[in-house]
Amino acid sequence: MHTGEAKTMKMLARFGAAAAIVLAPLASQAQVSDDMVKIGVLTDMSGTQSDSTGPGSFLAASMASEDFGGTVLGKRIEVISGDHQNKPDIGSNLVRQWLETQQVDVVSDVPTSSVAFAVQTLTRDRNKLFLGSSAGSSDLTGPACSPNAIHWTYDTNSG
């Protein structure tokens, strides 16, 4: 197995586990917005982090949804994606649109800590879930911690 395949396999495993973590809390709630569980994979589709996240993250989340059976609480799971281009303003505008007009229930991936901070604020303010699985700043689980967020990755804490 060459390096690219190994990276893809690690990413698929990470997102399979992440999807299970994200979907489990939704399964315990009585209501799902818009009769569908919608997961938004916000990632870097074409920039510096696209090889380790990007299209592979979206594919992995879609495959995890299929592995989960494509439904939760009898509701269909839909996975959508967006490219934040490593810019907080673009990422937050996409997420704002997802939350306000597309009934996205959870935002996942979000490489680039500056984008993750913007997304974490939006999801906290709108009581939606955020699964940050690629941003590394320890402040996401420190000073900027949110009860709506799960930070699933390495962090920058040196202690």
N, C-alpha and C positions, 0 to 999 in steps of 0.2 A: 504494500500500500504506500503510495507516495504522499508527500506532505499535504498536497491539496485535498486528497481523499481523506486523510486523517483529520484535517481541519473540519471538513464537511461532516464526518461522522461525529466528532466531538460536538459540533454545533447542533446536529440533529438530536443527539442525546440531551443536550442542554435544553433545547426548546421543547422536547417531549416532556421532560420533567417540569419545565416552567409552565407549559400548558396545563398539565395536571394540577399544579399548584394554583394556577389562576382559575381553572374551572371548578375546583373543589368548593371554594367559598360561594361561587355562584349557585352551585347545586343546593347549598343549604338555605338559600333565600327563596321566598315564595314568589317573587316577581322578577321578570326579566323584561327590560325595556323593549318595546316594539315586537314582542313575541319572537325574538331572536337574540342569541348571544353573539354580539359582534366584537371581534378582537381586532384592534388596529395595530399593525406592526409598523412602527415609525423607525426608520433606519436610514443608513447612508447607502443609497442605491448606485451611486456613480463616483463617489469621491475616495478619499484616502482610506476609509474603513470599509469600503464595499466588499473587499475580498473576504474579510473575516465576519461581516454581518450581511448587509445588503440583501440581494436576491435570495441568498441561501437562508437567511433568517425567515423571510416570508415563506419560502418553500418548506422549511422545517416546521413552522407554526401550522401551515396548512396540512402537512403530513400528520402532525400531532393531533390536530382536530379530527382527521380521518381515523387515526388509531383510537381516538376516544369514542368513535362511533358517529361522529358528525352531529350529535345532539346532546343536550343536557336539559333536564327537567322537561323532556319532551319537546324542547325548542331547538330549532336548527342553529348550528354554529356557523358563522360566516367570518372569514379572515380577510381583512383588507390591508393594503400597504400604502405607505407614503414615504417620500424621500425628503428628509429634512435638510439635506445638502450641508450638514454640519453647521447650520446657522440657527440660533435660538429663535429669531423672529419668524423664520419660515416654519420651523418645527411647531412653535406655539400657535401660529395661524392655522396650520393643518389640524392640530389637535382640537383647537377651539371649534373649527368647522365640524370635525367628527363628532364632538360632544353635543354641539348645539343643533346640528341638522341631520346627522347620520346615525344617531342613537348608538354610538360606540360605547360599549360597557367597560372595556379594559384596553389600555395602551401598553404595548410591550416593546422590548428591545431597547431602543433609544441610545445608541452609542453617541458619545460626545457629552461630557458632563454639563456643559453650558446649556445644551438643549434639554437634558434630563431635568435640570433645575426648573426650567420654564414649564415643562410638562408636569412635573411633580406639583407645582403650584396650581396649575389648572385642574388637575384631577382631584386634588385635595379640596379646592373651592367648589367643585361640582359633585363631590362625593362619588367619584368613579375610581376604579382600580388602576394602579400603575405598577407594572412589573419592569423595573430597570435592570436589564440583564447584561448590559454592555458598558454603561458609564461607570467610571471608577472612583469618583470623588467620595471620600468618607463622610463629607458633609451631608450627603444624601440621607445617611442614617444617623447623622449627628445633629448639628444645629438646624438643618433644614428638614429634619425627619417629618414624615407624614403618616398618619394612621391608615392611609389609603394606599401606601406604597410598600412594595417588597423589593429590596435591593439584592439581587442575586448575582454576585460576581466578586471579583477581587475588589479591594479598595486601596486608597492611598494612605491609610493610617500606618505610620511607621512604628507605633507602639505595641 
